[in-house]
Amino acid sequence: MILKMGQNMFRTGFLVRATHTVLTWVITLILFLHNTDLRKCEEQGELLLPLLFFLLVALSVLLYFAVSLMDPGFILTDSVKGSNEEMESMIPQSLTPRLRRCGYCLLQQPMRAKHCQTCKRCVRRFDHHCPWIENCVGERNHRWFIVYLLVQLLALLWALHITLSGISPSLTWEQWFRVNGFLLATLGVVGVFSMVVLLLLGCHLYLVSINCTTWEFMSRHRISYLKNCSDEENPFDRGVICNLWDFFCVCSTVVWEKIYARNTPNSV
């Protein structure tokens, strides 16, 4: 599995991942070398805060690579055919749309799956293809994607505070920009990424709380199992608490057809 992840890293998205990693550690190095709270703690022999910050940044990088290289739930074969036949025998066919074959890879798609044009594969419970991680976000890595966003946001907000602590006053504007140039550039980059990650995290937490994917939210009118539902109806919504519990705590593959049939008894 490690070999496969390594092959994935060099086959696609290497430049994106390398840029993210280099930028992360360059910003971290700037914060440690300039006269920030981190540098002051080091000079005073108080190493706890610098160590915690370093570990938080390292954790964010590890989570980034884990989500980026993880299988998001690719459908590789029609090996699920037997389970589908068993499921179909348990659920009246009038209650759920028929499983369809992908027009690109010709594999049978379970409900909520979609073919990704970038990855050229079908993905279970497809959410979106993220250019930031150069990977799809799907059934197997979606929860880890949100955990990564949370850790990344904490690291960015802490970096923002550290950057502000290092900006020093000067007698003239020219001298001020010269003295604080690197920190001001860091402030701009960290500030922009903080807003982006905060927005992404908020949107994903909302969608998770109603058990809806980004693809379903944006393309509802084009999805066969949703286009006949009203705008406020979501056949997969089990309430906020159950949705969050299922998303973060249930790791097994979900048969969405059963949930759809149970919650939409009048569907055709």
Buried (B, 14 or more C-beta within 10 A) or exposed (E): EEEEBEEBBEEBBEEBBEEBEEEBEEBBEBBBEBBBBBBBBBEEEEEEBBEEBBEBBBBBBEBBBBBBBBBBBBBEEEEBEEEBEEBBEEBEEEBBBEBEEBEEBEBBBBBBBBBBEEBEBBBBBBBBBBEBBBBBBBBBBBBBBBBBBBBBBBBBBBBBEBBEBBBEEEEEEEEBEEBBEBBBEBBEBBBEBBEBBBEBBEEBBEBBBBBBBBBBBEEBEEBEBBEEBEEEEBBBBBEEEEBBEBBEEEEEBBBBBBBBBEBBEEBE
